[in-house]
């Protein structure tokens, strides 16, 4: 890479860090329990709005994985999320009424919290409807993975976003607060994915799955990206660029083996398509706080999210992480 290119990337990284520093003024601390964070703790960072129905199972799931502390940004929820999270003893939470869109879809807020609290920790950045799956997650806590990554000199770990959905119309089975979403949304596409390498930042761009075929069939190139790098050994040098799709320094994006063999990777089970999806899609379309004038949510509402049936004869019923490895959707690499 030429010196001019390196300088441009360095300037961009510093500009994004400066944005995050300025945006800290939009955050009001509601519950600060960060003094509880110990050396070696795995930390989870999340931005949420009106996700009270999901939060009990979300916290339970990640506590069971071994996450030690949660750092939330609540973007002006009106459903009791803020009160619920502020009562959790392993949660620190900040509130903001500022624009989600103008914060680069929450990443400025998260980048600031990562800079302030994440340094030298393994950090997991996920949405409230994303559930991290990694090799041996059914028998080994997350610090077993991070210890192995440390010993292997690996600083970032990728996870493909895997859209999960029910069999039948999305709105048919009511989702209740605290339920396991994958008792209903337990199907996924085992194929129908495209991959390409982004030469600007070296991440592997993935698209496809049920959203591409159901909501973006006429323009699959506009389907949401499924590549994510949610687990990172954080340094104050780092910054997320676009959601968790890519970072700087761009060496953190080298999460896929290019010259043979396999690097370990995971999956994010995406519990978006529950009975709550209809109301959520319409709310977010009305707010217009998402990427490209909420193009994704316009596609959902146009299709009729409540009556949409994503199941097809090629749908696969989810069993466990080993199934995903067999299908080539994640890999344990040389971690045994």
C-alpha positions, 0 to 999 in steps of 0.5 A: 500500500502506498504512503499516500493511501496509508496517510489517507486511512490514518486521517480517516481513522483520526477523523472518526475518532474525533467524531466519536469524541464530540458525540460523547456530549450527546450521552447522559449516563443513567447507570455507571457500574463500569468500576466493576469491570475487571482485567480480562472481562469480556464486554458487550456494547449495544445501541437499542431503542424500544427493545424491552420485549427482547432484552430479558432473553438477550441478557440471559443468552450473553450472560450464559456465554460468559459476558461480564459487563454490558454497556448500552446506549438507549436511544430515547426508548419509550417502552420501559427499556431504560428503566429495565436496563438501569436496574441490572447489576451488570449493566452500565447505560447511557441515554440520548435523544440525539439523532441515530442517523447523525451519529452514523447509526449509533457507531459514534456513540459506541466508538466513544464507549469503546475508546473509554472502556474497551481498551485491552478488553475483548469487546463484542458489539451486537444489536439486540436481535443478534446472538453470537454463535462460535465454535464449541459455544455449547460447551466452552464459555466465550473467554475460552475463545478469547484466550485462544485468540490471544494465544494465537495472536488474533485480534478480530473475529468475524461472524456472518449474520444469519437471518432466522425466520419461522415457517409460515407468515412472520406474524402468525406466532406471537413473540412474548417478552423473555421467550427464546426467539429461536423456538419460533424463528428456527429456519435459515437459508443454507445457501443463496449467498454472494461474496466479494472482497472490498479492496478499500478496506479488505473486508469480505462483503457478503449478501444474500439469504432470505432478505435478498430473495424476499425483499430485494429480489429485483435489486439483490445488490442493494440487499443488506450486508451480512459480513460482521466483525463483532468480536475485537481485542480493542485498542484505542487505535481502533475505530468502527467504520460502518456498523460492525462491517469494517474497522480501521486499522484495516488489518483487523478486517483480515478475518478470512483466509486468502491463501488456503486453509480456514480461519475460525469464524462464527455466526450471528443468529439474527432474530429480526423476523418475529411477530414484533417485526411489523410494528418495528418496521413501520416505526423505523420507516416513520423515523427515517433514521436508517441507512439510505433514507431507510431503504431497507425498511421501505422494502419491508413495509412495501412487501407487508412484513406481517404476512410475509412467509420467508420459508421455502423448500430450501430452508434449513432447520437450525440445530447447532454450530456444527451444522453451520460449520458443515454448511460452510457458514462458519469454521472452527479453523485450527481451534480444537 
